[in-house]
Amino acid sequence: MEYYMALDVGTKRIGVAVAHVVARLPRPLTTLTASDQSIAEVAELVLQEKVCELVVGLPQSMDGGASEQTRYSQDFAERLRAAVSVPVHLVNEALTSVQAETELRGKAHTKADIDALAACYILERFLEQHQEPVRP
């Protein structure tokens, strides 16, 4: 079985979600603490979860402009490309954290829960944009 994996990359935490390539239903997997080891941790998850495509959320302002966080996510994706043997895609993550916070409002949750759910929304957005498998 192969899976798609999405990351909601932040300077404190990295939300992780996966979806089977056939079922295409994103689910939260975990939230990592951002550190110097994050690339290695994600690379290990890619192997453990049999990931065939990796998606990194790209934060952009509502006008499409780049921010410091945009550049951070782009750099993270570039370092991932050097560390894993699967394609790494960037997907606009605009409002995914807000969407996750809204869904979890009124329920017991942590910031880690929000990040993992935001990763689900990033993966959902990627899957909507790629109705057919994206592998070459």
Order of alpha helices (4+ residues) and beta strands (2+ residues): beta-beta-beta-alpha-beta-alpha-beta-alpha-alpha
